[in-house]
Amino acid sequence: TPKFIYDQLEEYVIGQEKAKKILSVAVYNHYKRVWSNKHSDEKTELQKANILMYGPSGSGKTHLAQTLAKILDVPFAIVDATSITEAGYVGEDVENILLRLIQAADYDISKAEHGIIYIDEIDKITRKSPNPSITRDVSGEGVQQALLKIIEGCLANVPPQGGRKHPHQEFMQIKTDDILFMVGGAFEGMDELLMKRVHKDNYSLGFKQTTNHHDGNQSVIDSVRHQLNPDDLMEFGFITEFVGRLPVLVTLDELTKDDLVRILTEPKNAFVEQYQALFRMEEVKLNFSEGALLATAEKAIEQKTGARGLRTILESTLMEVMFELPSMSGITHCDVEAEAIIGNAPVKLSNGGSEIIELATLEKRSA
């Protein structure tokens, strides 16, 4: 049920409540449609509802798609839209996307035919010019046209080795009718486009750069993002037919500092939990202070990396310790304070009571 899918997402994904609800319903309806078309006497043919996710970098688009595939136990493939080109140009053929899904399904075609494909950076394949010209648009409209067929549903011939079609290659045939396509992107410039449309009267230059947390207008931007509609996507550079194949629009909000702190500690396989497990293997208890967690979240916001930057920050803070620790003896505790995250103080190691050694963070050493 949608509720079951939502509850499962809750365990792995922090924040984005509205997005999780929309996705739960969309995915439930997709697989209900697949079942209905095969087993039901229902006369109404249900059309496929592929999904477009719009949200800032690091807001969890890829993570949501991956988690849905994991919950549903279906094959999953990710592809970067910027690597796809029209047939006949150097780059990746659309069929190669399907090959990745087939590989994820261990070459079980029937399993792959019910999988999920996530195409990232979809905003990078918009039409480069508002007027279609004689000049070929290798990575823009042409790619949208190439993707149209497989997204809508067709019988595709996939070369087993990937790459360009070769006359002597045996082809694998796969029906794409029941594959769920999810696409996502940060859509740089869309905020401004939406502001102009939604706040025609009071739109001003002051709104243009209000896209960070420290700005009072963040809530305005978040609410405007949720008003995304198909016309906005066409104005952004997508062709009408492509937008028509993506009826489910999901908007993700920029993650707040509180969201990022929760991401560090709360979900299943949280980053802090993973590092604590690594340190337990060395028989060392790893502890992060509340201040360290806040400093990590603040740093990710400052670097505009969102959730994906959190692990990098922890990794660089703990790198020296992880290098030295296996060669040391008697260490039982490792404490990380805010100053260590910022790079102004070392991570503290102790034998349970008296402090015996201090190691500089990676940043401190390299400064």
C-alpha positions in Angstrom: 0.0 0.0 0.0 1.1 3.6 -0.3 1.2 3.8 3.5 3.5 0.8 3.7 5.9 2.3 1.0 5.8 5.7 2.9 6.6 4.0 6.3 9.5 2.2 4.7 10.8 5.4 3.1 10.6 7.1 6.6 13.2 4.6 7.9 15.7 5.6 5.3 14.9 9.2 4.2 14.7 12.2 6.5 12.5 15.2 5.6 10.8 15.6 2.3 7.4 14.5 3.7 5.3 15.7 0.8 7.7 14.2 -1.8 7.6 10.8 0.0 3.8 10.8 0.0 3.6 11.7 -3.8 6.2 9.0 -4.6 4.5 6.4 -2.5 1.2 6.9 -4.3 2.8 7.1 -7.7 4.9 3.9 -7.3 2.0 2.0 -5.8 -0.2 3.1 -8.8 2.5 2.1 -11.2 2.8 -1.5 -10.0 -1.0 -1.7 -9.6 -1.2 -0.7 -13.3 1.3 -3.4 -14.2 -0.7 -6.0 -12.3 -4.0 -4.8 -13.7 -2.8 -4.9 -17.4 -1.7 -8.5 -16.9 -4.4 -10.0 -14.7 -7.4 -7.8 -14.5 -10.6 -7.7 -16.7 -10.6 -3.9 -16.3 -11.4 -2.5 -19.7 -9.8 0.9 -19.0 -6.2 0.9 -20.1 -4.1 2.6 -17.5 -1.3 4.8 -18.8 2.2 4.8 -17.3 2.9 7.6 -14.9 6.7 8.3 -14.9 8.1 10.7 -12.4 10.1 14.0 -12.5 11.9 15.1 -9.4 12.9 18.8 -9.0 15.1 19.8 -6.1 18.4 21.4 -5.2 21.6 19.4 -5.3 22.0 17.1 -2.2 18.3 17.1 -1.4 17.9 13.3 -1.8 16.6 12.7 -5.3 18.9 9.8 -6.1 18.6 8.4 -2.6 14.8 8.4 -2.8 14.9 6.5 -6.2 17.4 4.0 -4.9 15.4 3.4 -1.7 12.1 2.9 -3.6 13.8 0.2 -5.7 15.2 -1.4 -2.5 11.8 -1.4 -0.8 10.1 -3.0 -3.9 13.0 -5.4 -4.5 13.2 -4.5 -8.2 16.3 -4.0 -10.4 17.5 -0.4 -10.4 19.8 1.5 -12.7 21.1 5.1 -12.6 22.3 7.0 -15.6 23.5 10.5 -16.1 21.6 12.4 -18.7 24.7 14.3 -19.8 26.3 11.0 -21.0 23.4 10.2 -23.4 23.5 11.3 -27.0 21.3 10.8 -30.1 22.2 7.6 -32.1 25.0 8.3 -34.4 27.0 10.6 -32.1 29.8 9.8 -29.7 28.3 9.2 -26.3 25.9 6.7 -24.8 23.0 5.3 -26.8 19.6 5.2 -25.2 19.6 1.4 -25.4 22.7 1.4 -23.1 20.4 2.6 -20.3 18.3 -0.5 -20.7 21.4 -2.6 -20.8 22.4 -1.3 -17.3 19.0 -2.3 -16.0 19.3 -5.8 -17.6 22.7 -6.1 -15.9 21.2 -5.1 -12.6 18.7 -7.9 -13.1 21.5 -10.4 -13.8 20.3 -10.6 -17.4 16.8 -11.7 -16.3 14.8 -9.8 -18.9 11.4 -10.4 -17.3 12.7 -9.1 -14.0 14.3 -6.0 -15.8 11.0 -5.3 -17.5 9.6 -4.4 -14.0 12.6 -2.4 -12.8 13.2 1.3 -12.1 15.5 3.6 -14.1 16.6 6.9 -12.6 18.0 9.5 -15.1 19.9 12.2 -13.2 20.7 15.7 -14.3 17.7 15.6 -16.7 17.8 19.5 -16.7 21.0 19.3 -18.7 19.2 18.0 -21.8 16.9 20.9 -22.4 16.7 22.5 -25.8 19.6 24.9 -26.2 17.6 27.4 -28.3 13.9 28.2 -28.2 13.7 27.9 -32.0 14.5 24.4 -33.4 17.1 25.0 -36.1 18.8 23.1 -38.9 21.9 22.6 -36.6 21.7 19.3 -34.7 21.3 19.6 -31.0 23.3 16.5 -30.0 22.8 16.7 -26.2 19.5 18.6 -26.0 16.3 18.1 -27.9 17.7 15.1 -29.8 18.2 13.2 -26.6 14.7 14.0 -25.4 13.4 12.6 -28.7 15.6 9.5 -28.3 14.4 9.0 -24.7 10.7 9.5 -25.5 10.2 6.1 -27.1 11.6 4.0 -24.2 10.0 6.1 -21.5 6.6 5.8 -23.2 6.9 2.1 -23.8 8.3 0.1 -26.7 10.1 -3.1 -27.7 13.8 -2.2 -27.7 16.7 -4.1 -29.1 19.7 -4.0 -26.7 23.2 -5.0 -27.8 24.5 -7.3 -25.0 28.0 -5.8 -25.0 26.8 -2.2 -24.9 28.3 0.5 -27.1 27.3 1.0 -30.7 25.2 -1.5 -32.5 27.4 -4.0 -34.4 26.0 -6.1 -37.3 27.2 -9.4 -35.7 25.9 -8.8 -32.2 23.0 -10.8 -30.9 20.3 -8.4 -29.6 18.3 -8.8 -26.5 14.7 -7.6 -26.7 13.1 -5.9 -23.8 9.7 -4.3 -23.4 9.8 -0.9 -21.6 6.1 -0.6 -21.1 6.3 -1.5 -17.4 9.7 0.0 -16.5 9.2 3.0 -14.2 11.3 5.9 -15.3 12.2 8.5 -12.7 14.1 11.6 -13.8 15.6 14.4 -11.6 17.6 17.5 -11.7 18.5 20.7 -9.8 17.0 22.9 -12.6 19.3 25.9 -12.1 17.4 29.0 -13.1 13.9 27.4 -12.5 13.5 29.2 -9.1 13.8 32.5 -10.9 11.4 31.4 -13.6 8.8 30.3 -11.0 9.2 33.6 -9.0 8.5 35.6 -12.2 5.4 33.6 -12.9 4.0 33.3 -9.3 5.0 36.7 -8.0 4.5 38.7 -11.2 3.6 41.9 -9.3 6.3 42.0 -6.6 9.1 40.0 -8.4 12.3 42.0 -8.1 16.0 41.6 -8.6 16.2 41.0 -4.9 14.6 37.6 -5.3 17.1 36.4 -7.8 19.8 35.1 -5.6 17.7 34.2 -2.6 18.6 30.5 -2.7 20.4 29.8 0.6 19.3 28.9 4.1 20.5 32.1 5.7 18.1 34.1 3.6 14.7 35.0 4.9 13.2 34.2 1.5 14.0 30.4 1.7 10.4 29.6 2.7 9.1 31.7 -0.2 11.3 29.8 -2.6 10.3 26.4 -1.2 6.6 27.3 -1.5 7.1 28.6 -5.1 9.0 25.4 -6.1 5.9 23.4 -5.2 3.9 25.3 -7.8 6.0 23.8 -10.7 3.7 22.8 -13.6 4.2 21.3 -17.1 4.3 24.8 -18.7 7.3 25.8 -16.6 9.2 22.7 -17.8 8.4 23.6 -21.4 9.6 27.1 -20.9 12.7 25.7 -19.3 13.5 23.9 -22.6 11.7 20.5 -22.6 9.7 19.5 -25.6 5.9 19.1 -25.1 5.9 15.3 -25.7 8.7 14.7 -23.2 6.9 16.6 -20.5 3.7 14.7 -21.3 5.5 11.4 -20.5 6.3 12.6 -17.0 2.9 13.4 -15.4 4.0 13.0 -11.8 5.9 16.1 -10.6 7.7 15.9 -7.3 9.3 18.9 -5.7 12.0 18.4 -3.0 12.8 21.2 -0.5 16.3 22.4 0.4 17.3 20.4 3.5 17.5 22.5 6.7 20.3 22.3 9.3 18.0 20.2 11.5 17.3 17.8 8.6 21.0 17.4 8.0 21.7 16.7 11.7 18.9 14.1 11.7 20.3 12.5 8.5 23.7 12.0 10.3 22.1 10.0 13.1 18.5 8.8 12.6 18.0 6.8 9.4 18.9 3.1 9.0 22.6 2.9 8.2 23.1 6.6 9.2 26.6 8.0 8.5 27.5 8.3 12.2 26.3 4.7 12.8 28.5 3.5 10.0 31.7 5.2 11.3 30.9 4.0 14.8 30.7 0.4 13.4 34.1 0.9 11.7 35.7 2.1 15.0 34.1 -0.8 17.0 36.1 -3.1 14.8 39.2 -1.5 16.3 37.5 -1.8 19.8 37.2 2.0 20.0 34.0 3.9 21.0 33.5 6.8 18.6 31.4 9.7 19.9 30.3 12.9 18.2 29.2 15.8 20.4 26.0 17.7 19.6 28.1 20.6 18.5 30.1 18.4 16.1 26.9 17.3 14.4 25.7 20.9 14.1 29.1 22.0 12.7 28.9 19.2 10.1 25.4 20.3 9.0 26.5 23.9 8.8 29.6 23.1 6.8 27.4 21.1 4.3 25.1 24.1 3.9 28.0 26.4 3.5 29.5 24.2 0.8 26.0 23.8 -0.9 26.4 20.0 -1.0 23.4 19.1 1.0 23.2 15.5 2.4 25.7 14.1 0.0 28.4 16.4 1.5 28.0 15.1 5.0 30.0 11.9 4.5 32.8 13.7 2.9 33.1 16.1 5.9 33.2 13.2 8.4 35.7 11.3 6.2 38.1 14.2 6.0 37.7 14.9 9.8 38.4 11.3 10.7 41.0 10.4 8.0 44.1 10.9 10.2 42.6 9.0 13.1 41.6 6.1 10.8 45.1 6.0 9.4 46.9 6.0 12.8 44.4 4.0 15.0 45.0 0.4 13.7 48.8 0.9 14.5 48.1 2.1 18.1 47.2 0.2 21.2 45.3 1.1 24.4 42.9 3.5 22.8 39.3 2.9 23.8 37.6 6.2 23.0 37.5 8.7 20.2 35.7 12.0 20.7 34.8 14.5 18.0 34.0 18.1 18.9 32.8 21.0 16.8 36.3 22.4 16.6 37.6 19.2 15.0 34.9 19.4 12.3 35.8 23.1 11.6 39.5 22.2 11.5 40.6 24.3 14.5 41.3 21.5 16.9 42.3 17.8 16.8 40.1 14.8 17.3 40.7 13.4 20.8 41.7 9.9 21.6 41.8 8.5 25.1 42.1 5.2 27.0 38.8 5.7 28.7 39.9 8.2 31.3 43.1 10.2 30.8 43.7 11.7 27.4 46.8 10.2 25.9 47.1 11.6 22.4 45.6 14.2 20.1 45.6 13.9 16.3 45.1 16.8 14.1 42.3 16.6 11.6 43.2 16.2 7.9 42.4 19.8 7.3 44.5 21.0 10.2 47.5 18.9 9.0 47.2 20.0 5.4 46.6 23.7 6.3 
